[in-house]
Amino acid sequence: MKQKTNLSFVTYFSKEFLIQGSVAVDSFIKIHPQSQGFIVCLDPISFNYMKSKKYPFRIKIYEISELSEINTMFNFFLETRTFAESIISIKPRVIERFIDAIDAESYLVYFDADLFFFDSMLELESISNGVEVILCEHLFPKSMMESLKFGRFNGGLLVFRNSQISKLILNRWQVDCTEWCKLELRGNKFADQKYLDQYATLPGVVALRHPGI
C-alpha cells in the first residue's frame, strides 16, 4: 500500500504566459484538490488576474516585489541577461523560497507555466518510495535525439522533498544558475536545464522515465 504523502506545488510566470500558467495551475488543483500551492507573479497584471480567481486559502499568490531577495536577484540578472534568461535564472531560488513552507519530508512539485496535468503525481512510485529529487527525462524519439545536447532532463517539471539532502542539491543548482544561465550551449551548460544532467547520479535523485510525463 502506498504511504499517504502531502503534495504541494510552486510555479511562477509573467503576463506573457498568464493564460498558460492559469490553466496549468487549475489542472494541478483539479487533480490534487487538497494540495497546498504557491504562485509567484512577475508583474501586476498576472498578480491581479490570479488573485481574481479566488483560489482556496491554501493557494498563496505573490507578486515578485513581495519577495525581496528573489526580486533583487531578478533585477540583478536583468542587467546582464535577457528577460527570458533572467526568468529562468531565478527558478532554483523560487523553489528554495517555498520548500521550507511545506511539511518536513513532504514534496514540492515545480512546474513551468506551459504544462498540463491529467493524472495525480501521487501515483508516481518514486514519491511513495520517499526519494529526494525527481528529474523527468525528455524521452526524445529518434528523430529528435539531436535535442539531447540541450539536456537529458526537462527543467520544466521537478519534484523536491523537503529534506536536507534535497535542499543541498537545490542549493547547488541555485549557485550554478547564479554563476551562468544563458539560452545558449556552452560546453556542458545550457540555461538552467543541462545542469540537471550532473545531478542525476547524486544520492537520492531518481531519473524518471515515465511515458506519461
Disulfide bonds with the S-S distance in Angstrom:
none
